[in-house]
Amino acid sequence: MSEPPPTAAEQVRFLQQLQRILSDGGFVATYKFALLHALADLAVIRGDDTGDELPLKTREISEQLIELYWRQAAPFPSSTPTILHQNTGRQAAVLAQIAAARELYGSTLGRLKQNRQAWDKLLKRVDRTLCEMPLWKLQTVGQEKLDFLYENVGTGDQIILKPGVAYCFRAFYDLILDLVRGAWLRFVRSRNLSVLGSTVDLSAFLFGTERSSLALYQPILMEVQRGECFYCGGRLQSTAAVDHFVPWSRYPIDLGHNFVLAHISCNSSKADHLAAERHLERWLGRNEALGPQLEGSFRDANILHDAHASRAIAHWAYSTADRLGSLVWLKPMLLAKLSPDWQELFAA
């Protein structure tokens, strides 16, 4: 039997404890920020809307860390390109390990993942650093151990998020990312002032998507959509836009199954809205019916993809929108309330 969701008072307590970690916890590197970000991401992908605890292997947390740091391990474009410093001492080990992998396998993480031996080697190194550094120290503030996220046992290859924790990460995902990324940005900026100057958009560099990489998706999507806009069905031109079906602003990660091809006008109009139920039904149906074809195309192009994770993220996004009474996008200039029918689409 599932645990009930945490009470309002328990949810407030969770946010207060999280704020204590970010404001009073000792940070000598950005690992703790990345760990909190990764736990929130995994709560969306692996959790649900009950108050149940959530077991997580350290290996899957480490994979999330690599995805977060992958872009950040590229040289920052300045007069003297350099990898931004993310430690109070020498460069953070995880960043150095990922930078070495980028040098060997290029800027595409999907290509590295295709090389199982190289990927496993990097994953083991990052996992070792995770268990030595932030995992068992994240919840320590001064001499006090908060232990509100998971038991701080100090060893092992798994943690278990306590009852209600995954729910809170999911319920307050946007707020948590704002808090974590804000603290992360301030930390990086303070240690790289001579490189960054005062006007650079550091947030876009650390957390943005590499727009040039979206070109890889275009021929694949053009084929599966038979040259038609995913949203309006009209014929596409060469200037078609690769659109995050679940917007980047709601869950910031690039996974192949989340992308569709659309007219620039449809893409611009949809912007950061979730698409209405009729579009959701088409997206779920496409990923189900063309699963093997999409998997093969993404794999051949070294594109990150995970059909299960994409579906779980979408379910979370629509569940959140339903709870908040958010409007969804039907077509240009037309928004509507999300109806309860969306839940039946995921039950199919």
Secondary structure as GFF3:
##gff-version 3
##sequence-region A 1 348
A	DSSP	alpha_helix	8	24	.	.	.	ID=ss1
A	DSSP	alpha_helix	31	46	.	.	.	ID=ss2
A	DSSP	beta_strand	54	57	.	.	.	ID=ss3
A	DSSP	alpha_helix	58	70	.	.	.	ID=ss4
A	DSSP	three_ten_helix	71	73	.	.	.	ID=ss5
A	DSSP	alpha_helix	93	105	.	.	.	ID=ss6
A	DSSP	alpha_helix	109	114	.	.	.	ID=ss7
A	DSSP	alpha_helix	116	132	.	.	.	ID=ss8
A	DSSP	beta_strand	140	141	.	.	.	ID=ss9
A	DSSP	beta_strand	144	145	.	.	.	ID=ss10
A	DSSP	beta_strand	158	161	.	.	.	ID=ss11
A	DSSP	alpha_helix	165	171	.	.	.	ID=ss12
A	DSSP	alpha_helix	173	190	.	.	.	ID=ss13
A	DSSP	alpha_helix	193	196	.	.	.	ID=ss14
A	DSSP	alpha_helix	202	207	.	.	.	ID=ss15
A	DSSP	three_ten_helix	211	216	.	.	.	ID=ss16
A	DSSP	alpha_helix	217	224	.	.	.	ID=ss17
A	DSSP	beta_strand	241	244	.	.	.	ID=ss18
A	DSSP	three_ten_helix	256	258	.	.	.	ID=ss19
A	DSSP	beta_strand	259	262	.	.	.	ID=ss20
A	DSSP	alpha_helix	264	270	.	.	.	ID=ss21
A	DSSP	alpha_helix	277	289	.	.	.	ID=ss22
A	DSSP	alpha_helix	291	300	.	.	.	ID=ss23
A	DSSP	alpha_helix	307	324	.	.	.	ID=ss24
A	DSSP	beta_strand	327	331	.	.	.	ID=ss25
A	DSSP	beta_strand	334	337	.	.	.	ID=ss26
A	DSSP	alpha_helix	342	347	.	.	.	ID=ss27
###
